[in-house]
Amino acid sequence: MRKSTANFLMLIAALIWGTTFIAQTTGMDTLGPFSFTGARYLIGMAVMIPLALWESKRTSLFQATRQNPRLLKGALLLGVLMFGGISLQQTALLYTKVANAAFLTALYVPAVPLMTWVLTRQPIGLPIWLALLLSLGGSYLLSGNAGFEAQFADILVAIGALFWAAHIIAIGFVTRMVDAPLQLAFVQNAVCALLSCMGAFIFETPALGDFLPVWQELFYAGAISVGIAYTLQLVAQRHANVTAAAFLLSLEAVFAAIAGWLFLSQNLSSLALIGCIAIFCAVLIADVLPRSWFERSSKTTS
C-alpha cells in the first residue's frame, strides 16, 4: 500500500470518528448513555466477528490465553478501560457541546507520557511539559465560562481521557504478548458492550421501541465508527509515516467541532475557540513533534 493511500484511509477514519460525536449526541434523544453505548458496541462487535475469525486462522487468541493466562486479563482490561472512557464521554454529551467533548478527549495524547512517567518513572522531555501546560490552559478557556452542568460534563470527559490514555498504555503491553489485534478488538468491544448493557439495566429502563427511532445513529456509531474506522486505522497505520499518522488521526477533534457547528448549530465563543486551538497544539507538541525530531535525528546519525 502506498503512503498516500494509507494517509487517505486514516483521514477517512478521523472524519468518521469526528462525525460520530453527532450520532452520539442525537442518538440519546430516546436512549440513555449506557443503552446507546451498549447497542453501539454490540453492533461493532458483530462487525468484527468475521475479521476476528479470519485472523484466528493465522494466530489464535484463545490458544494464546491458554498458554499465557495474563493475556486474558490484559484483553479484559482493555474492555474495562474502553468502557470507562466511552461511558464518561457519552454521559457528558448530554450536557456539553460536541467540540468540548472531542477536544477534551484528545487530552489523552499528552496524558499518555505523563501516566507512563507516573507508572514507570520514565523521564519525559520539555515538549511534554509544554503540552501539559497548553492542555490545562486550553481546557480552562474551553469550559471556564460554561454553566455548572457543562463544566461538570467537561470534567467527566477529561477524566475519560485518562481512561483512554491508560487504554493506549495497556495496548502496548497486551500486544507484546500476542499479535492478534482484530481478536483483541473483538474482546474489548464485547467487554465494553457487556458492561454498558449492565449499566443500562441498572440505571436506565430501555425498551425495544427506544432503539428504533435512533437506529441510523446506532448503525453509524457501531458499524461504521467502531467496526470499519478502527479497521481502516489498523490497516493503514502499518504503511504510514508515524508522524503523519499522529497528525491525521488528531484531526478527529477538528472534524467533530466542524460537524457540531454544521449539524447541531453549536457555536463556540472566541475564548472556547482559542482553547480548542491550544489543546490541538498540545496534541501536536506531545505526539507529532517529538516523533518528527526523533526521525530527523535518526537520519543525521545514520
VEXDREN-2710 file (C-alpha; in Angstrom, 1 decimal):
% VEXDREN-2710
k/r/px/py/pz
1/MET/0.0/0.0/0.0
2/ARG/1.3/3.5/-0.9
3/LYS/1.8/6.0/1.9
4/SER/-0.6/8.4/0.2
5/THR/-3.3/5.7/0.2
6/ALA/-2.6/4.9/3.9
7/ASN/-2.8/8.6/4.8
8/PHE/-6.1/8.9/3.0
9/LEU/-7.6/6.0/4.8
10/MET/-6.5/7.4/8.2
11/LEU/-8.0/10.8/7.2
12/ILE/-11.3/8.9/6.5
13/ALA/-11.1/7.2/9.9
14/ALA/-10.5/10.5/11.6
15/LEU/-13.5/12.0/9.7
16/ILE/-15.7/9.1/10.7
17/TRP/-14.7/9.3/14.4
18/GLY/-15.2/13.1/14.4
19/THR/-18.7/13.0/12.9
20/THR/-19.6/10.1/15.2
21/PHE/-19.9/12.6/18.0
22/ILE/-23.1/13.9/16.2
23/ALA/-24.6/10.4/16.2
24/GLN/-23.6/10.0/19.9
25/THR/-25.5/13.2/20.7
26/THR/-28.6/12.8/18.6
27/GLY/-28.8/9.1/19.5
28/MET/-29.7/10.0/23.1
29/ASP/-33.0/11.6/22.0
30/THR/-34.7/8.3/23.1
31/LEU/-31.9/6.4/24.8
32/GLY/-29.7/6.8/27.8
33/PRO/-25.9/6.9/27.5
34/PHE/-25.4/3.3/28.7
35/SER/-28.2/2.0/26.4
36/PHE/-26.8/3.8/23.4
37/THR/-23.2/2.6/24.2
38/GLY/-24.3/-1.0/24.8
39/ALA/-26.1/-1.2/21.5
40/ARG/-23.4/0.6/19.6
41/TYR/-20.7/-1.8/20.8
42/LEU/-22.8/-4.9/20.2
43/ILE/-23.1/-3.8/16.6
44/GLY/-19.4/-3.1/16.4
45/MET/-18.7/-6.5/18.0
46/ALA/-20.8/-8.1/15.3
47/VAL/-18.9/-6.3/12.5
48/MET/-15.6/-7.6/14.0
49/ILE/-16.6/-11.2/14.1
50/PRO/-15.7/-12.2/10.5
51/LEU/-12.4/-10.2/10.8
52/ALA/-11.5/-11.9/14.1
53/LEU/-12.3/-15.3/12.6
54/TRP/-10.2/-14.6/9.6
55/GLU/-7.2/-13.5/11.8
56/SER/-7.6/-16.6/14.0
57/LYS/-6.6/-18.8/11.1
58/ARG/-3.1/-17.3/11.4
59/THR/-2.9/-16.9/15.2
60/SER/-5.5/-17.8/17.8
61/LEU/-6.0/-15.5/20.8
62/PHE/-7.9/-18.3/22.6
63/GLN/-4.9/-20.7/22.3
64/ALA/-2.5/-17.9/23.3
65/THR/-4.6/-17.2/26.5
66/ARG/-4.4/-20.9/27.5
67/GLN/-0.6/-20.7/27.3
68/ASN/-0.4/-17.3/29.0
69/PRO/-3.3/-16.6/31.5
70/ARG/-2.1/-13.0/31.9
71/LEU/-3.1/-12.3/28.3
72/LEU/-6.8/-12.9/29.1
73/LYS/-6.6/-10.5/32.0
74/GLY/-5.0/-7.9/29.7
75/ALA/-7.6/-8.4/27.0
76/LEU/-10.4/-7.9/29.6
77/LEU/-8.6/-4.9/31.0
78/LEU/-8.7/-3.3/27.5
79/GLY/-12.5/-3.6/27.5
80/VAL/-12.9/-2.2/31.0
81/LEU/-10.7/0.8/30.2
82/MET/-12.6/1.4/26.9
83/PHE/-15.9/1.2/28.9
84/GLY/-14.6/3.8/31.3
85/GLY/-13.6/6.2/28.6
86/ILE/-16.6/5.9/26.4
87/SER/-19.2/5.9/29.1
88/LEU/-17.9/9.1/30.7
89/GLN/-17.7/10.7/27.2
90/GLN/-21.2/9.5/26.3
91/THR/-22.7/10.7/29.6
92/ALA/-21.0/14.1/29.2
93/LEU/-22.5/14.6/25.7
94/LEU/-25.9/15.1/27.5
95/TYR/-24.7/18.4/28.9
96/THR/-21.7/19.6/26.8
97/LYS/-21.0/20.6/23.2
98/VAL/-19.5/18.2/20.7
99/ALA/-16.4/20.4/20.3
100/ASN/-15.8/20.3/24.1
101/ALA/-16.1/16.5/24.2
102/ALA/-13.9/16.0/21.2
103/PHE/-11.0/18.3/22.2
104/LEU/-11.1/17.3/25.9
105/THR/-11.0/13.7/24.8
106/ALA/-7.8/14.5/22.8
107/LEU/-6.1/15.3/26.1
108/TYR/-5.3/11.5/26.2
109/VAL/-2.3/12.3/23.9
110/PRO/-0.3/14.4/26.4
111/ALA/-1.7/12.3/29.3
112/VAL/0.0/9.1/27.9
113/PRO/3.6/10.2/28.6
114/LEU/2.6/11.7/31.9
115/MET/0.9/8.5/33.0
116/THR/3.9/6.5/31.8
117/TRP/6.1/8.7/33.9
118/VAL/3.9/8.1/37.0
119/LEU/3.9/4.3/36.5
120/THR/7.5/3.7/35.4
121/ARG/9.4/6.9/36.3
122/GLN/10.5/7.1/32.7
123/PRO/11.7/10.6/32.1
124/ILE/9.7/12.9/29.8
125/GLY/11.1/15.9/27.9
126/LEU/10.4/19.6/27.9
127/PRO/7.9/19.4/24.9
128/ILE/5.6/17.1/27.0
129/TRP/5.5/19.6/29.9
130/LEU/4.8/22.4/27.5
131/ALA/2.0/20.3/26.0
132/LEU/0.5/19.7/29.5
133/LEU/0.5/23.4/30.3
134/LEU/-1.2/24.2/27.0
135/SER/-3.7/21.4/27.7
136/LEU/-4.6/22.9/31.1
137/GLY/-4.8/26.4/29.7
138/GLY/-6.9/25.3/26.7
139/SER/-9.2/23.3/28.9
140/TYR/-9.9/26.3/31.1
141/LEU/-10.6/28.5/28.2
142/LEU/-12.8/25.9/26.6
143/SER/-15.1/25.4/29.6
144/GLY/-14.3/28.1/32.1
145/ASN/-17.3/30.3/31.2
146/ALA/-19.8/27.5/30.8
147/GLY/-22.6/26.7/33.3
148/PHE/-22.2/24.2/36.2
149/GLU/-23.7/21.2/34.2
150/ALA/-21.4/21.9/31.2
151/GLN/-18.4/22.3/33.4
152/PHE/-19.1/19.1/35.3
153/ALA/-19.6/17.3/31.9
154/ASP/-16.3/18.6/30.7
155/ILE/-14.6/17.3/33.8
156/LEU/-16.2/13.9/33.1
157/VAL/-14.7/14.0/29.6
158/ALA/-11.3/14.9/31.0
159/ILE/-11.4/12.0/33.4
160/GLY/-12.4/9.8/30.5
161/ALA/-9.3/11.0/28.6
162/LEU/-7.3/9.4/31.4
163/PHE/-9.0/6.1/30.7
164/TRP/-8.2/6.4/27.0
165/ALA/-4.5/7.1/28.0
166/ALA/-4.4/4.0/30.2
167/HIS/-6.0/2.1/27.3
168/ILE/-3.2/3.0/25.0
169/ILE/-0.6/2.1/27.5
170/ALA/-2.3/-1.3/28.2
171/ILE/-2.5/-2.0/24.4
172/GLY/1.3/-1.6/24.3
173/PHE/1.7/-4.3/27.0
174/VAL/-1.0/-6.7/25.7
175/THR/0.1/-6.6/22.0
176/ARG/3.6/-7.6/23.1
177/MET/2.1/-10.9/24.2
178/VAL/0.2/-11.8/21.0
179/ASP/-0.1/-10.4/17.5
180/ALA/-3.9/-10.6/17.2
181/PRO/-5.2/-7.0/17.1
182/LEU/-8.5/-7.9/15.4
183/GLN/-9.3/-10.6/18.0
184/LEU/-8.3/-8.2/20.8
185/ALA/-10.6/-5.6/19.3
186/PHE/-13.5/-8.1/19.4
187/VAL/-12.8/-9.0/23.0
188/GLN/-12.6/-5.4/24.2
189/ASN/-15.8/-4.5/22.2
190/ALA/-17.6/-7.4/23.8
191/VAL/-16.5/-6.4/27.4
192/CYS/-17.4/-2.8/26.7
193/ALA/-20.8/-3.9/25.4
194/LEU/-21.5/-6.2/28.3
195/LEU/-20.6/-3.5/31.0
196/SER/-22.7/-0.9/29.1
197/CYS/-25.7/-3.2/29.0
198/MET/-25.3/-3.9/32.7
199/GLY/-25.2/-0.1/33.3
200/ALA/-28.3/0.3/31.1
201/PHE/-30.4/-2.2/33.1
202/ILE/-29.2/-0.8/36.4
203/PHE/-29.5/2.9/35.8
204/GLU/-31.9/3.1/32.8
205/THR/-35.1/1.4/31.6
206/PRO/-34.5/0.8/27.9
207/ALA/-37.3/-0.7/25.8
208/LEU/-37.1/-2.0/22.2
209/GLY/-39.1/0.9/20.9
210/ASP/-36.5/3.3/22.2
211/PHE/-33.8/1.9/19.9
212/LEU/-35.8/2.0/16.7
213/PRO/-36.0/5.9/16.3
214/VAL/-32.2/6.2/16.5
215/TRP/-31.2/3.1/14.5
216/GLN/-29.3/5.2/12.0
217/GLU/-27.2/6.8/14.7
218/LEU/-26.6/3.3/16.2
219/PHE/-25.6/1.9/12.9
220/TYR/-23.2/4.7/12.2
221/ALA/-21.6/4.8/15.6
222/GLY/-21.4/0.9/15.8
223/ALA/-20.8/-0.5/12.3
224/ILE/-19.1/2.5/10.7
225/SER/-17.2/4.0/13.6
226/VAL/-16.4/1.0/15.8
227/GLY/-16.2/-1.6/13.1
228/ILE/-15.0/0.0/9.9
229/ALA/-13.0/3.1/11.1
230/TYR/-10.9/1.0/13.5
231/THR/-10.1/-1.5/10.8
232/LEU/-9.1/1.3/8.4
233/GLN/-6.7/2.7/11.0
234/LEU/-5.3/-0.8/11.7
235/VAL/-4.6/-1.5/8.1
236/ALA/-3.4/1.9/7.1
237/GLN/-1.1/2.8/10.1
238/ARG/1.2/-0.1/9.3
239/HIS/2.1/1.6/5.9
240/ALA/2.1/5.2/7.0
241/ASN/4.7/7.6/8.5
242/VAL/4.1/7.7/12.2
243/THR/4.3/11.5/12.3
244/ALA/1.7/11.8/9.5
245/ALA/-0.5/9.1/11.2
246/ALA/-0.5/11.0/14.6
247/PHE/-1.4/14.3/12.9
248/LEU/-4.1/12.8/10.7
249/LEU/-5.8/10.9/13.5
250/SER/-5.7/14.0/15.8
251/LEU/-7.9/15.8/13.2
252/GLU/-10.8/13.8/14.7
253/ALA/-11.4/16.7/17.2
254/VAL/-11.3/19.3/14.4
255/PHE/-13.9/17.3/12.3
256/ALA/-16.1/16.9/15.4
257/ALA/-16.1/20.7/16.0
258/ILE/-17.0/21.4/12.4
259/ALA/-19.7/18.7/12.5
260/GLY/-21.2/20.2/15.7
261/TRP/-21.4/23.6/14.1
262/LEU/-22.9/22.3/10.8
263/PHE/-25.4/19.7/12.1
264/LEU/-26.2/20.9/15.6
265/SER/-25.6/24.7/15.3
266/GLN/-23.2/24.5/18.2
267/ASN/-21.2/27.7/18.0
268/LEU/-18.0/28.4/20.1
269/SER/-17.1/31.6/21.8
270/SER/-13.8/33.3/21.0
271/LEU/-12.3/32.0/24.2
272/ALA/-13.5/28.5/23.7
273/LEU/-12.1/28.5/20.1
274/ILE/-8.7/29.7/21.5
275/GLY/-9.0/26.8/24.0
276/CYS/-9.6/24.3/21.2
277/ILE/-6.6/25.7/19.3
278/ALA/-4.4/25.4/22.5
279/ILE/-5.4/21.8/23.0
280/PHE/-4.8/20.9/19.4
281/CYS/-1.3/22.5/19.6
282/ALA/-0.7/20.5/22.8
283/VAL/-1.6/17.3/20.9
284/LEU/0.8/18.2/18.1
285/ILE/3.6/19.0/20.5
286/ALA/3.1/15.9/22.6
287/ASP/2.7/13.4/19.7
288/VAL/3.7/14.7/16.3
289/LEU/6.8/16.9/17.0
290/PRO/8.7/14.5/19.3
291/ARG/8.4/11.8/16.6
292/SER/9.4/14.3/13.9
293/TRP/12.5/15.4/15.8
294/PHE/13.4/11.7/16.5
295/GLU/13.1/10.8/12.8
296/ARG/15.4/13.8/11.8
297/SER/18.0/12.9/14.5
298/SER/18.0/9.3/13.3
299/LYS/18.7/10.3/9.8
300/THR/21.5/12.6/10.8
301/THR/23.2/9.9/12.8
302/SER/22.8/7.2/10.2
END
